[in-house]
Amino acid sequence: MILNSFLDIVRTIRLNDIIDMVIMAFVFYKVLYFLARTGSGRVLRGILLLVVLLLLARALNLYVINYVFGKTFELGILALLVIFQPEIRSLLEKVGGITKYIPGRSSPKDVEIAISQVVLACRDLAATKTGALIVFERDNMLDEPIKTGTLIHADVKAELLKNIFYPNTPLHDGAVIIRGGRIEAASCMLPLTSQTHLSRELGMRHRAGIGMSEASDAVVVVVSEESGSISVAVEGILKRHLTEETFERILKNELLKDQEEKQSKLRTLTQNMFMKGKNNGRN
């Protein structure tokens, strides 16, 4: 009986219902992931506690608490929008990363070529102690930093990167941002990290690289002009003094694995939708 009822419910599920659930699940995942990585989660738990108290007050007919909490929430919504404006904006940008699942944005082959060219460029830049700052965009769109720089829209080439970072050239000061396997912009300004316990050996270029990796899911490459060492920043963690082999391996692990997972999820989602639609058509 229970099994038959369950099967009857399953048969009523349409393709639109699947799309609806997938989108909502993705949005909820992004929201929860964002809250888990910021201090906003503690504030949200406090708000949820107040909501529970308000519902409890209404259920028990506690008129004074109900009145006070009701008026507080009417004004509190506007106050929350003002207080959490930076967090809300960041959250919307992260949720906007869903556009990365649209095919055609980039392919693993494009990213692999970009990685190899960046490795070649950084090897030569490190040998001459020429400073460099290169950002690989991932899910989080980096439109704001891109606006601060000069648009390039060019294929990633080692010689082009070396020319950009050559001292005293117009675009050498700032970061190169790579989007979808192509150089999107150069001379971009990045946010500095707020960490205070960093080594004194780290200059503004390293602090900007760490700050960008904290503010987004980007992979940031830094070449030191003092020591010629190559570093990579991911999620606020800086890996320093990398050999060429380790440097290339980190980039491939972070970027190619990311691309493969997205394409795998997209294929699975498409296949599930197709099979469900086909089964509904038969029914």
C-alpha positions in Angstrom: 0.0 0.0 0.0 2.7 2.5 1.0 4.9 1.4 -2.0 2.0 2.0 -4.4 1.2 5.4 -2.9 4.9 6.3 -3.3 5.0 5.2 -6.9 1.8 7.1 -7.6 3.5 10.3 -6.3 6.6 9.6 -8.3 4.6 9.3 -11.5 3.1 12.7 -11.0 6.5 14.4 -10.9 7.1 16.4 -14.1 10.3 17.6 -15.7 9.4 21.1 -14.5 9.3 19.8 -10.9 12.8 18.3 -11.3 14.2 21.6 -12.6 12.5 23.5 -9.8 13.9 21.2 -7.1 17.4 21.3 -8.6 17.5 25.1 -8.8 16.2 25.5 -5.2 18.6 22.9 -3.9 21.5 24.7 -5.6 20.5 28.0 -4.2 20.1 26.6 -0.7 23.5 25.0 -0.9 25.1 28.3 -1.9 23.4 30.2 0.9 24.3 27.6 3.6 27.9 27.3 2.3 28.2 31.1 2.4 26.9 31.4 5.9 29.1 28.5 7.1 32.2 30.4 6.0 31.3 33.8 7.4 30.3 35.2 10.8 26.9 35.8 9.4 25.8 32.3 10.5 25.9 33.2 14.1 23.8 36.3 13.5 21.3 34.2 11.5 20.9 31.7 14.3 20.1 34.6 16.6 17.4 35.9 14.2 16.0 32.4 13.9 15.8 32.1 17.7 13.8 35.4 17.8 11.5 34.1 15.2 10.9 30.9 17.2 10.2 33.0 20.3 7.7 35.2 18.3 5.8 32.1 17.0 5.8 30.7 20.6 4.4 33.9 22.0 1.6 33.9 19.4 0.8 30.3 20.2 0.6 31.0 23.9 -1.2 34.3 23.5 1.6 36.3 25.2 0.3 39.7 24.0 3.1 41.9 25.2 5.9 39.9 23.8 3.9 39.4 20.6 3.4 43.1 20.2 7.0 44.1 21.0 8.5 41.4 18.7 6.0 42.2 15.9 6.9 45.9 15.8 10.6 45.0 16.1 10.5 42.8 13.1 8.7 45.4 11.0 11.6 47.8 11.4 14.2 45.0 11.7 13.9 43.9 8.1 15.0 47.3 6.8 17.7 47.5 9.4 19.1 44.0 8.4 19.2 45.1 4.7 21.3 48.1 5.7 23.6 46.3 8.2 24.2 43.2 6.0 24.5 45.0 2.7 28.1 43.8 2.0 27.2 40.2 3.0 24.0 40.2 0.9 25.9 41.5 -2.1 28.6 38.9 -1.7 25.9 36.2 -1.3 24.2 37.2 -4.5 27.5 37.2 -6.4 28.2 33.7 -5.1 24.7 32.5 -6.1 25.3 34.0 -9.4 28.1 31.5 -9.9 25.4 29.2 -11.4 26.2 30.7 -14.8 29.4 28.7 -14.7 27.3 25.6 -15.4 26.3 26.9 -18.8 28.3 25.1 -21.5 30.5 27.1 -23.7 32.0 29.3 -21.1 35.2 27.4 -21.1 36.5 23.9 -21.6 39.1 21.9 -19.7 41.3 22.1 -22.7 41.2 25.9 -22.6 42.1 25.9 -18.9 44.9 23.4 -19.4 46.5 25.6 -22.1 46.1 28.6 -19.9 47.8 26.8 -17.0 50.8 25.6 -19.1 51.3 29.2 -20.4 51.1 30.7 -16.9 53.6 28.1 -15.6 56.0 29.0 -18.5 55.6 32.7 -17.9 56.1 32.5 -14.1 59.2 30.3 -14.5 60.8 33.1 -16.6 59.5 35.9 -14.4 60.8 34.1 -11.3 64.2 33.7 -12.9 64.5 37.4 -13.5 62.8 38.4 -10.2 60.0 40.1 -12.0 56.9 40.5 -9.8 53.6 39.2 -11.1 50.0 38.7 -9.8 47.7 36.4 -11.8 44.1 35.5 -10.8 42.2 32.5 -12.2 38.5 33.2 -11.9 36.3 30.3 -10.9 32.6 30.3 -9.8 32.7 33.8 -8.2 32.5 36.4 -10.9 35.2 39.0 -10.5 33.5 41.9 -12.4 34.4 44.5 -9.8 38.2 43.9 -9.9 38.0 43.7 -13.7 36.4 47.1 -13.9 39.4 48.6 -12.1 41.8 47.4 -14.9 42.2 47.4 -18.6 40.3 44.9 -20.7 42.5 42.6 -22.8 40.3 39.8 -24.1 43.2 37.8 -25.4 44.5 34.2 -25.4 46.8 33.3 -22.5 50.3 33.4 -23.9 53.5 33.3 -21.8 55.1 36.1 -23.9 52.1 38.3 -23.4 52.1 37.8 -19.7 55.8 38.5 -19.5 55.3 41.7 -21.5 52.5 42.8 -19.2 54.6 42.4 -16.0 57.8 43.8 -17.4 58.9 46.7 -15.1 57.7 50.2 -16.1 55.2 49.0 -18.7 51.8 50.6 -18.5 50.0 47.5 -17.2 52.7 45.9 -15.0 51.2 47.4 -11.7 48.2 45.3 -10.7 46.8 41.9 -11.4 46.0 39.9 -14.6 42.6 38.2 -14.4 42.0 35.0 -16.4 38.4 34.1 -17.1 37.4 31.0 -19.0 40.9 30.2 -20.2 41.5 33.8 -21.6 43.0 36.9 -20.2 40.1 39.2 -19.4 41.9 42.2 -18.0 45.2 43.5 -16.7 46.3 46.1 -14.2 43.4 45.2 -11.9 43.3 46.3 -8.3 42.6 43.5 -5.7 41.4 43.8 -2.1 44.1 43.4 0.6 43.8 40.8 3.3 42.9 41.9 6.8 45.1 39.2 8.4 47.6 40.7 10.8 49.8 37.7 11.6 51.4 37.4 8.1 55.2 37.3 7.7 56.9 40.7 7.2 58.5 39.2 4.1 55.1 39.4 2.4 54.6 42.6 0.5 51.5 44.3 -1.0 51.4 41.8 -3.9 51.1 38.8 -1.6 48.6 40.6 0.6 46.5 41.4 -2.4 46.7 37.8 -3.6 45.6 36.5 -0.2 42.8 39.1 0.0 41.4 38.1 -3.4 41.4 34.4 -2.4 39.5 35.3 0.8 36.9 37.4 -1.0 36.2 34.8 -3.7 37.0 31.2 -4.7 39.7 32.4 -7.2 43.1 30.8 -7.5 45.8 33.5 -7.2 49.4 33.2 -8.4 52.1 35.5 -7.0 55.7 35.9 -8.2 57.9 37.8 -5.7 60.1 40.5 -7.1 62.3 40.3 -4.0 63.1 36.6 -3.9 61.7 35.3 -7.3 59.7 32.7 -5.4 56.3 31.5 -6.8 53.3 31.3 -4.4 49.6 30.3 -4.8 46.8 31.6 -2.7 43.5 29.6 -2.3 40.8 30.3 0.3 43.0 32.7 2.2 45.9 30.2 2.5 49.2 31.0 0.8 51.5 28.2 -0.4 55.0 29.7 -0.8 58.4 28.8 -2.4 56.9 26.3 -4.9 58.9 24.4 -7.4 57.8 24.5 -11.0 56.4 21.0 -10.8 54.5 21.6 -7.6 53.2 24.9 -8.9 51.8 23.3 -12.0 50.3 20.4 -10.0 48.5 22.8 -7.7 47.0 24.7 -10.6 45.8 21.5 -12.3 44.3 20.1 -9.1 42.4 23.3 -8.3 41.3 24.3 -11.8 41.1 21.2 -14.0 39.4 19.1 -11.3 36.9 22.0 -10.8 36.1 22.0 -14.6 35.7 18.2 -14.7 33.3 18.2 -11.7 31.2 20.9 -13.3 30.9 19.1 -16.6 30.2 15.8 -14.8 27.4 17.5 -12.9 26.0 19.1 -16.0 26.0 15.7 -17.9 24.3 14.0 -15.0 21.7 16.7 -14.6 21.0 16.6 -18.4 20.7 12.9 -18.5 18.4 12.8 -15.5 16.1 15.4 -17.0 16.1 13.6 -20.4 15.3 10.2 -18.9 12.6 11.7 -16.6 11.0 13.6 -19.5 11.1 10.4 -21.6 9.5 8.3 -18.9 6.8 10.9 -18.4 6.1 10.9 -22.1 5.6 7.2 -22.0 3.2 7.5 -19.1 
